[in-house]
């Protein structure tokens, strides 16, 4: 790995591409229930949070071993970035739709890419600073909780707008 910057750029591009493709995998799979656990099964905000969460989680797990030798705080940085990127999707969506009163597909798509960029920027900065390294266990626990919630709420979604197709 040449540098942390290279790793972050590769990650952001990979997550952007995989997240975009993930939007379609449930339909492509013939509505396979297993695929639906990791990709959006409808147009709800909750389901669209999967577009960044799962690709970023997989990227972090698969490719952070080598940078960890050089950057010991990469796990906490990537965990924080993953969590932040995931929650930015509903924050940005509800902020702009609350202001203008409706959603626009181009802005919805842009929110995904903005969330990816911010997530990887935060991962980069916090990896270098090591400020969140002491919270690594908490961050990993939150990732696991989020993973479990994605599975549970895909199978049994609560009957509230956040989980209902927009």
N, C-alpha and C positions, 0 to 999 in steps of 0.2 A: 504494500500500500504506500503510494508516494507521499500522501499527506492526508490529514484530516479533511482538508477542503475538498480534495478529490473524492474521498469516501462520501462526504456529504452531498456533493453534486451528483455522483452516481446514484446515491440513495434517493435523492429528490426526483431525478429523472425516472428511475425504476418504479418508485411508488406512484408517480404520476401516470405512467403507462399502465402498470398493473391495475391500479385503482380504476382507471378509465375502462379497461377491459372487464374488470370485475363487475361493473355495472350491468353487463350483458350476460354473464356466465349462468345465472339462474335460468334465464329463458333458453340459452343455448343448450343447457343440460336437460331440457324437457321438464323443468320444474323439479329437479332432483332435490329431495329434502336435505341431504347432506351438503350439497353445494349451497343451498339456501341458508345454512347456518353461518356461512362465511361471505356470502354476497347478498346484495339487496334482493328481497323477494317482492318488494313493492316500492312505491314512491314516497314512503314516509321519511321524515327527517332521521328518525332512529336508524332505519335501514341504510340510509346513505352515509351514516357515520362509519359503517363497515368499510367503505371505499378507501379510507385512509388508515383505519386501525389495523386491519389484517395485513395489508401489504407492508406497512411500516414495521409491524411486529415481526413478520417473517424476515424482512430485510435485516432487522436488528439481530435476530437470533442467528441467522445463517452467516452474516458477514462481519460481525463485530469481534470475532475471536482474534484475528490478526491485529486490528487497530488497538485492541485492549492491551496488548503488550506495550505499545507506545503511548496509549492514552488510557490510563487506568479508570478514568471517570466516564468512559463512553457508555457504559450500561445505564448509568443514572441519567446521562444526557439524552440518550435515545428514548428511555422510558418517559422522561418528562416531555420530550418532543412529541412522542406518540399520544400521550394523554392530552396535551395541549391542542395538537392538530385535530384530534377527534372531537373535542368539545368546542372548538372554534366553528365547526360546521353549523351546529344549531345556533350558536351565539350570533354569528354573522347573518345567517338566514333570517332569524326572527327579528334582528335589529333592522335590516333593510326592509323586510316585508311589513314590519310594524310602522315604519316611517311612511312608505308609499302605499301600503294597503293591499298589495298583491305581489306575486312573484313573477320574475322574468327568467326564462330558461338560461339565457346567456350569463346572467348574474349568478344563478345557482351553480352553473358549471365553473364559473370563475372562482366562486367560494371554495370549491374543492382545491383548485390549484394554489390559491392564496394560502389556504390552510396547510398544504404540503410545504410550501416555501417557508412559512413561519415556523412550522414544526421542525424542519431541518435546520433553520437558522438558530432556533433556541437550542436544539440538540448540539449544534456546533459550539455555540457560546458557553453553554453549561458544561460541555465536555472539557473545554479549555480552562474554565475557571474552577471546576471541581466544587462549586458552591453547593450543589445538591447531592454530592456523593454520600454525605452522611444520612441522607434520606433514601438511599438506594433500596433498602428493604421495604419501606413504605411505598415507593414508586412501583416496585415489582408487584407488591400486594394489590395495588390499585389496578395494575394491568391485568392481573389474574381475575379480580372482581369484575372488571369491564368485560373480559372474555366470557366469563360465566353468565353475566347479564345479557350479552349479545345472544348467547345460545338460548337461555330461558325465554327472553322476550321475543325471540324469533318464533319459538314454538307456541308460547302463550303471551301474546302482546296485550298489555293493558288497554282498556278501551278509553284512551285519552288521545287528543289530537297529535301529540308528539309521535305516537306509534301508528297512527292511521294515515293512510295514503293521502298525500296533499293534492 
